[in-house]
Amino acid sequence: MPAEPLYLDHAATTPLLPQARAALAQGFDAWANPSSPHKPGRAARALLEGARARVKAALAWEYEAVFTSGASEALALAIGRAQVERAKVERVLVSAVEHEAVLRPAGADAARLPVDAHGLVDLAALAAVLAGGPRTLVCVQQVNSETGVIQPLADIAALVRAAGGILLADAAQGAGKIALPDADLIALSAHKFGGPIGIGALLIRDFALLEAPGGQERGYRGGTENMPAALAMAAALEAGAGWMVEARRLRDLLDGQLQAAGAEIIASAAPRCPTIGGYRMPGVSSAAQLIRFDSAGIAVSAGSACSSGSLRPSHVLSAMGLDAKAAGEVLRVSIGCETDEAAIARFIAAWRDIAGSARA
Amino acid sequence: MIYLDYQATTPLAPEAREAMMPWLAGPDAPGFANPHSPHRAGRAAAAVVEVARQQVAALLPAGGRVIFTSGATEALNLAIFGSGARRLAVSAIEHAAVLDTARAADPGVALLPVDPQGLVDAQAPLPAGADLVAVMQVNNEIGTIQPVADLARRARAQGALFLCDAVQGAGKIAPPQDADLIAISAHKLYGPKGIGALWVRDGIELKSLIHGGGQEGGLRSGTLSPALCAGFGAAAALCARLGESDAAHVDRLWTRARAALAGWTLNGSDTARWHGNLNLRLAGLDVARLLSECRNVAFSAGSACASGSGRPSHVLRAIGLSDRDTKTAIRLGFGRYTREEDLDEGVAAIIAAARSQGVALPWSESPS
């Protein structure tokens, strides 16, 4: 009999919250085009604008927000259109541990900011690069998708602003869980916090920071707006992050018990979002671990969902100084609001079992 | 509320909504995983995406692949910018999603004119040196069906790529033949908003616009929504199944509405046309007033995106109407879920409101 599925891969995507599902249904019932000026169109528009206001309120963001199809599109928009004093930025800096959705649009020319062994951006290196010239777009994520490490964005924002640059934060993993970072542009994705796949947003401190290509969403994004998803995104955010306290307890439990069983905790000394933990099982490849966990009915991952299965060594772990062998033995466990202590206990037992049979 | 604006968006088919529900699941059900995760739940989600891809592909020609996007606008942007084309020629009546994107890619874009029937001449000269030609299948404002197969063959014969915006035709009429790139949108064929597709002929290479996890063969990064894909797939399968009866229903509605509005002038061809689009004008009509007086009928003056802008329609100007005449036009759009009695009631309300402006012909009067 196949084992009951246990999902510990919330950094890849999360189950839809019931509140979000109800909001989608409400949106499906008001299916008119929000750009139509007739009554059903205006009703759809009102729901869309209500969703925008609710998203901003739930995030305590008082500036602008445009809806996109997800974080990848929000990041592509931000990196492609960012401007300082209404002229295109001259250079882009990215941290070495950004998601591919930042690294790729930033391009091969973008300078990479190193991180230390804890996965934290090297502030001295950032200051040195910033001193080299103004009109810089700096991209640093809020929470790393593989390790959970939280970057010191308040310090980074201060450095970037003092140098006349602008800061883009990929908050895909942190939004809806921990407070928004201090940044000028912030990208988020609803399906990482209990909302539906297919919607995200770019938060914009000032429209002057972004050239508008034209179309809907204040000229930033052509295409009929996905109002039902926007409503569901708002509902998911409003459900709140009260479960972070429990998540923290569960993550600490994982840390303690796995360490006792021989695991190496990735970035244990850094501030980490309680929803994501990286754990190395010395001597067992992550591919082999994944097969064992999968057959035990447990969904976890090696690195991000996008790169998982590629067997490339993680650029995040490499940037932190892990060698290819060590990096190839790390699994990511990511928990959600429905994860309970029994789930954690089952994972720990399976981990011990796999580690034990490898040693035998 | 009587909804007569099927070109702006279509109601979500109950079957499409039903197909989405298992993939909008909570933690107690398996249907929420990231289709790019290699674990069991992820593989199940990926399987649904691939089934949907087949269902959507069935509405499109053989010999190409379907790339899911967030909608037709993104698909058109991907086609135009991703092709790297520098010299473009597009019809004068394209949707803003093509016109504006083409202008951004080539400020000197050539516009292919249309005749008073709203049709591009199949033998129209295509500018030498153009590397991408775009002509839509069915116009969104006046419903005219363009001779895209002929234009596609001629564009390709002179070395250009041919892009077809098939948003208004997909799922309703046969797909455009001989195009290289075809953009479609789910919410215009009774599917959900937030998803569309670009069909890419085998062998054509594009550059991606949204980078990241490398989904969709590297062409379009971003987590795919199994729910939106399933809804799109179910809507497409339903269109394939109901295509004939949908068209017959639309023809009946068309005949009724045309008879009731016999004194109005049709914009665009009567025959080379999707009959779910009835674009009419009436001399002296104040359309803004008409729209506000028919509060219980949802219809439009031009496209949803341009509606309310007050700009004269570029499509109606292209078929030769004066600025004043363009402002006397209304668009009625109907489809699968429009009942005859709703259409009759909506049309009667429009006639009554027009008559109260003192411009409408009595609807019992025979056409002049």
Interface residues (C-beta under 8 A of the other chain):
Chain A: P5 Y7 D9 A12 T13 T14 P15 L16 L17 P18 R21 L24 F28 W31 A32 N33 S35 S36 P37 H38 K39 P40 G41 T68 S69 G70 A71 S72 E73 L75 A76 H99 E100 A101 V102 L103 R104 P105 S189 H191 P196 I197 G198 I199 P213 G214 G215 Q216 G222 G223 T224 E225 N226 M227 P228 A229 L290 F293 D294 G297 A299 V300 S301 S304 A305 C306 S307 S308 G309 G336 E338
Chain B: M1 Y3 D5 A8 T9 P11 L12 R17 L24 A25 G26 P27 A29 P30 F32 A33 N34 H36 S37 P38 H39 R40 A41 G42 T69 S70 G71 A72 T73 E74 N77 A96 A97 D100 T101 A104 S185 H187 P192 K193 G194 I195 L209 I210 H211 G212 G213 G214 Q215 S221 G222 T223 L224 S225 P226 A227 L228 L291 R295 N296 V297 A298 F299 S300 A304 C305 S307 G308
